[in-house]
């Protein structure tokens, strides 16, 4: 049984591999100075913005933000899971991949998953055989033909038949109590409510060696659900008669999580070397019917709303998504949910469109009426871009010719637009909202900030108050004379522009009981774009890894409630534990962090100059001074918060005050006077 790939091997593989031939064998690169460039393979563009650095063993796209090392490129371009990408890169170098010995619990879970994969595949074979040989197969085949499906398409999608009866699959694959329980674990059998296994339902105790289950799927057309590797992991069943429910899906199992899978994705990938777009529909028959008419890029969610995991999975394989739903209220609700799930993932270069069909129609019925070619034209002609769909959806029932209407549209749209990631598309969307409402973008940002503050206050009011622990100043050590250098991408190698998440802000005014914070001249100088202190620490650390030596302990940040400070602590920990790693090895470690937001943020900060001017020019700075300044700024903010909390306690504590509290209250009153 294969175990985990050792980290030391991954580090060694990244040190040996050269990313240039790996990328060049798939995307033709052109030498530009000391780097290589090409049009990005992960989004459509005419001007090359995709850069490969042989010195740093790192790729980055300034258009869509795609980035990573050689293993990451193979994962994205060849659409491989991490272990397979490592295997492929190692094979190109003639290196055998070692595996670690798994713990007993891991071995048990892996063996369990493997047995479930085998069991679901055997079940798929059984259902396919029934569609050929069972006595009611003719009825099922007639049904499929009436829906316009050919035998070739039915075979390609592995369509089968679950015959009528309570134990057809059990008699084939669940011949013992242990095997029946395996079928239950795979979601193919259901435990009977009569615990003794009798049909009377009078109750009793389980008897060893006897089955106490019945088939989940009965008298249904069966659609096997395959994962990205083509393995059958679950099923959907469409009833042949009028029974309810019309569609029945497998439950969640150790190998099937419906919120993370798309029906038809594997088949679409087999039919298309490059997926120009994916059409997201609502049902199995929609996917299969579109395939029958030559549209080989449709996928469906599995009985659940389209969520962020579905969106991320789809965007890993294409840059354009089209949501094609029924035009009834349920379809409009599904479209709204899909829109909200997609907004955080709308990086520059990605496209999202919506096609709501006439009420009473779905893709299955419509494509059989008008044919595949006309259906494709319908998407091109009537598929509405995200921006139009969003504003029209939110504007329903609102008269934007009135001040009240524009205010209502702004309040509804601004928080949704705030979900968009930083980039050109986000700016254009805010400009579109500004044109529709007549409000300046600064005012829209204020609306977002006010809404966030209101939401945060409601959440805080719902929690019982808790005193804030005092935060201690981190111990700073002098930089050693010789510090291992980690060569992250030099910002001078890339075009200059202030990233949208840069923010020049003066420090907040002091609380009444404290002196104004002392700041360096550089931090107060106008015309500069700087990240908030939390992200500035991360950026400085990525550009100047030797700064990690200034902080002895990273645990202080691990318990922070701020996600950026948690990430800062994670990066510190990796650097402290692995001071000798080179840039691509370290980046490989950082890109394995569990938080997806962190994996998106790290390359962006690593490729951006920490301090830029208003025109995008890179400004010089002293790394250690900036680093210490950010730490001091955070400590001062924490101290202000601590004092605020204490003062709030003092005002409500009555006469039960300690010596420290009395002194603080006296100081506060003197400052107020």
C-alpha positions, 0 to 999 in steps of 0.5 A: 500500500503506497504511503506518503511521499517524504518531504526530504524527497520533495525538497531534493526533487525541487532542487534537481528539477529545472522548471524551464524545460518542464514548462517549455515542453508544454508552453513554448517559451521565449527568452526575455532578458534573464527570464522566459515569457509566454502567453499564459496557459491558464487564461486567454491573453494576447500579450504575454504576461506569464513569466518563468524565472530559471534563477528562482525556479518559479513561474508567475502570471501577472494577468491571472496570478497563477504561480508555483514551482515545477510540481505546481505547474504539472498539477495545474497544466496536466491536471494532476493530483499532487502525488501524481505530479511528483511521480511525473516530475521524478520520472522525467529525471529518472528518479524513483519516488520513495514512500513512507511507512504509514501508521496503522490507522492510515493503512486501515483508512487507505485500505478501506477507501481502496475496497470502496473504490473496488466495490463501487466499480463492481456495482457499476458493472452490475448495473451496466449488465442489468441494462443489457440482460434483465427482463425489464431492460427493454423498458429502460432502453426504450425510456433512454431512446425516447429521451434521445440517447444513443447506445454509444453515449449511454456506454460512454457515461456508463449508464446502467439499470437497478432492477426492481426488488429489494436485494438484487445488488445485495445478492450479487455483492453483499452475500455476507453480513460483512459485505452487506455492511461494506455496501452500506458504507459505500452508500449502496445499501440501507440498514433495515429498521427492524433490527433483527432483519425480519420483514415484519418489523417487530424488532429484535437483536441483530443475529451474527452472520445474517444480513440486515440491509436492502438495496438503496437503488431500485427500479432506476436508471443508474448514472455512475459518478466518477472522480477526476481520475475516472474512478466510480465513487457514487451513483445517481438514479432516475426512477423509471416510473412515477415514484418519488423522489424522481432522482436519488443520489448516493449519500456522503461516504468516505470516498464521495463528498457531493460538495466537491464533485461535478458530474460529467467532469471526467467525461468532459475532460476525456472528450476535450484536450482543452476545455474552452468552457464548462456549462454548469447545469442542474441534472444528470440527464441535462449533461448526457443530453447535451453530450448526445447533441455534441456539447461535450463540456457540460457538468452538474452539481450533485443534488446540492447548490453550486458552492465555492468548491465546485467553482474552484474545481471548475476553474482548475480546468477552464477559464469560462463558466456558463451557468445554464438553469431553468428560468423558474424561481428555483433556477433563479435562486440557484443562479444567485447562489452560484454567483455569490459562490463564484465572486471570490474566485473571479480573478482577472482573465476568468469569465462567468455567464448566465443563461436562464432558460424559458420557464418550463424548459431545461437543457435536456428538453431544449437541446432536443428541440433546437439541436446542439449547434443552435444551443451553442449559439444561444449561449453565445448570443444570450448568455449574460456576463456576470456584471449584467446579470448581477446588477439586473438581478439586484436591481429588480424592483428598484427604480434607480432613477430615484435617490432611494433606488440608487441607495438601495442598489449600492447597499445591496451590490457593494458587499457582493463586489467586495467579495471579488479578489483584488485586480482589474476586474474588481476595479471595473465592477466598482466603476460599473456600480458607480456609473449606475448609482452616480456614487464615487468609488470612495463612497462605495468603499465607505458603504462596505466598511460601514456594513462590515462594521455593523456585521462585526458589531452584531457578531460581537454583541452576540458573544459574551465579553471576554478580557483581552490578554496583554500581548508582549513585545517579541524578543528581537535578536541581532541579525547574525553576520552570515544568514542563509539567503533565500532567493525569492523573486526580485521585484526588479525583475517584474513590471511595477504597479501598486497592487490593489490591496496596498493601502496608505493609511495614517495611524488611527488617532490615539485613545484619550488615555494615551500619547500619540504613537511615535512613527517614522517619517517614512510611514507618514510620508504621503504619495506612498502605497503600503500594505497594512502592517500585518501583510507588510510583515509577510511581504518583508519576510518573503523578500528578506528572509533573514528578517526571520532571525529577528523573532525567536518565537513564532508561537505568539502569532499562531494564536492571533485572531487575525488570519494574516498574522497567523500566516506570518507565524506559519511562515516564520515557523517554516523558516526557523525549522528549515533555514537552509532551504533554497527559494523553490524548496521553501516556496514548495513548503509554503504552498502546502499550507492548508489555508487556500487564501494563504496559498493565493496571497503568498505568491502575490506578495512575493512578486510585489515590491513592498513599498511603491510610489503613486506612479508605481515606482519602487521606493527604497527602504530599510528592511529591518527598520520597516520590519521593526516598525510594523511589529511596533505598530501592531503592539501599539494597536494591541495595547490600545485595544487592551486599554479600551477593554480595561476602561470599558470594564472600569466604567461598569465595575463600580467599587470593585476595582484593583490597584492597577485598575484605579491607577488606569482610571485616574490616568484616563480621567486626567487625560480626559480633563 
